[in-house]
Structures are given as C-alpha cells and as structure tokens.
Amino acid sequence: MSKGVLLVNLGSPDSPEPKDVKKYLGEFLMDERVIDVPLWARNLLVKGIILNTRPKASAAAYKKIWWEEGSPLIVISERLKSKVQEQVDFPVALAMRYGSMTIKKGLQELVDKGVDEVFLIPLYPQFAMATTETILVLAEDIRKEHFPDLKISDLPAFYNNEDYIEVLSNSIKKNLEGKNYDHLLFSYHGVPERHIRKRDITKSHCKIDGSCCVTPSPAHEFCYRHQCLEVTRLVAKKLNLKDSTYSSSFQSRLGFDPWLLPYTDRTIERLGKEGLKNMAIATPAFVSDCLETLEEIAMEGEEIFHEMGGKEFTTVPCLNDDDEWVALLAKWIKNWSN
C-alpha cells in the first residue's frame, strides 16, 4: 500500500474581514460537537444571535494578530508540514477542520499522489468532542462518501506520551530562560462541563469534583479535563516545579452554561490582586499559536495582569515548528509506517 500523512488543525477565516470571519464562525459554531444542543436551538443561538453580534469583534481581534503571510495558525501549520515532510519519505498534506483548507481537499491531495493508506494526525494533545472527535467523525464520513477504498488510521491523544512531555517541557524551559516569573499558569481551552460528562464511558466517574481526575478510571481515555491536568502534572514534575509556583486554568468560554473552572482571565486577575508581580503562561492545549494564544492570552491576559498591578507577563509560544516537535512527529509517523 502507498502511505501518506494528513495533519489536521482547527482552521481560520480566509481573512480578518468581518464577512470571512462570519462565514468561518458559522461553520465552526454550527458543528454539533462544538455547540451540542438540538439543531433548532443551535440555529437560534448561532444564526439568530452570535453571527449578528460577534463577527465584527472577532474580526477586530484577528486583525490584531494577522501576519503579512496570512493567518498565524495556517502559516505555522504549513511550516510544520514542510519540516515534517523533509523528515519522512511519503507525502504529507495539511488540512483544517473548519475553513477553506478542508479535510476533503487534504485527502484528495494524498489520493492524487497515489496514497491509499492515510495516517491522520489531529494536532491536539488532548481528546475532546470539539477537537479530535469532530475531526475523526468528519474524516470517516468523507472517506465513506468520496474515498471508499482509502484506509485511514489516526494518532490517539498524546497528552501523556513521554516523548511529547519532554519536548513540551524543553520548549517551556527554553522559552523561560532568563525570564523573571514567580508563577507559571498552564492555560487550556475550556469546554462546557457537560462535554466531560457526555464522554464519560463509565457513565458515573466524571463528577468534576476535584477528585475524579486524579482517581484512576477508564473514563480518562476520553476525559479532556483529566488529560489537561495530567499535562500540567507531568510537565511540572519534569521541570521540578514547586507546588505553589504553578497552576492550571481554562480559557475561551462561550455562553452561560458551566464551563471548566477556574477561568484563565479570572485566575490572572486573582493572581494580580494577590500581589503577584511576575508571571508566565503556557497554553498546552494548542500546538500552534493562534487567536486564543496571541490575542486572548498575550494581549488581553497581559492587559488584565497589568491592570491588577502585575509587572512582567511572559507568554510561552506553542510548539509551532520547533525542531524537537517536528522530529517527534516524524518519529511517530515512521513508527506507524513500519
């Protein structure tokens, strides 16, 4: 069989203009695994409210972080793909779950090169309904409809992979060398609490009560909260961080339902109010810098910290196209192909 690789990330609007942002948000927020309510309610919320109010503000945020070459997420992902391609012997393609760089186009690119067996790599360390799951479900639907003879296998969540933890820890250490900070905050993208309970395969373990995520359970295979907290624990252990010098939080909430706590913005605010003067923040739910890291954290987060009396606010870049990260992806691909 002829093998190929498809890297898949979240996606981006084609431009930071409101019309393109509205189109992108419409596709993203109408995904039943992102806003998991009945279709009529999703239509009412997304098309009736959000798309009439949010695109302008989101477009302004995208304009703040947009690069000359285009969307940072897309540019970084393309750099990553090119570097990985240099280290493996078969075709590597790039796709996005939302936007114009579709999974169908990515699979078609590989098929056109004679590929009939694909290793699909969702570029998310942790499993979540709204990230890994929606990619895998859509990819399988596309395969059945358009590429029935194609074989697709995928890379499982790698949040606790020893090599990944080492690469992430090295990146954090390298980027914080010479920086002045007294607290390291690990900020992860938030999800509604109901997403955690919906993917609890035991139907009883995930109580989100402070103990379930540290009590061994089969539920952890699909528990986003556990997997995020485990990344923090493993990196802290690797870097020999003292308990009082780091913590975890969740960012980017939407709507009024309970989302995972504590919230990143309120955590930054609290730390500043408590007198913390120097802090650093890493975002290990993302492998590529994007709106949520470059604007929400590096701009808005810093502004909150300074308003609360904080002084130095250091943001740690995502892994992006870091050479160690590239080498690790290439290693996983080679292991799959053997």
C-alpha positions, 0 to 999 in steps of 0.5 A: 500500500502507498502511505501518506500523512494528513495533519489536521488543525482547527482552521481560520477565516480566509481573512480578518474581514468581518464577512470571512470571519462570519462565514468561518464562525458559522461553520465552526459554531454550527458543528454539533460537537462544538455547540451540542444542543438540538439543531433548532436551538443551535440555529437560534443561538448561532444564526439568530444571535452570535453571527449578528453580534460577534463577527465584527469583534472577532474580526477586530481581534484577528486583525490584531494578530494577522501576519503579512503571510496570512493567518498565524495558525495556517502559516505555522501549520504549513511550516510544520508540514514542510519540516515534517515532510523533509523528515519522512519519505511519503507525502504529507498534506495539511488540512483544517477542520473548519475553513477553506483548507478542508479535510476533503481537499487534504485527502484528495491531495494524498489520493492524487499522489497515489496514497491509499493508506492515510495516517491522520494526525489531529494536532491536539494533545488532548481528546475532546468532542470539539477537537479530535472527535469532530475531526475523526467523525468528519474524516470517516464520513468523507472517506465513506462518501468520496474515498471508499477504498482509502484506509485511514488510521489516526494518532490517539491523544498524546497528552501523556506520551513521554516523548511529547512531555519532554519536548513540551517541557524543553520548549517551556524551559527554553522559552523561560530562560532568563525570564523573571516569573514567580508563577507559571499558569498552564492555560487550556481551552475550556469546554462546557462541563457537560462535554466531560460528562457526555464522554464519560464511558463509565457513565458515573466517574466524571463528577468534576469534583476535584477528585475524579481526575486524579482517581484512576478510571477508564473514563480518562481515555476520553476525559479532556479535563483529566488529560489537561491536568495530567499535562500540567502534572507531568510537565511540572514534575519534569521541570521540578516545579514547586507546588505553589509556583504553578497552576492550571486554568481554562480559557475561551468560554462561550455562553452561560452554561458551566464551563471548566473552572477556574477561568484563565482571565479570572485566575490572572486577575486573582493572581494580580490582586494577590500581589503577584508581580511576575508571571508566565503562561503556557497554553498546552492545549494548542500546538500552534499559536493562534487567536486564543494564544496571541490575542486572548492570552498575550494581549488581553491576559497581559492587559488584565495582569497589568491592570491588577498591578502585575509587572512582567507577563511572559507568554510561552509560544506553542510548539509551532515548528520547533525542531524537537516537535517536528522530529517527534512527529516524524518519529511517530509517523515512521513508527506507524509506517513500519 
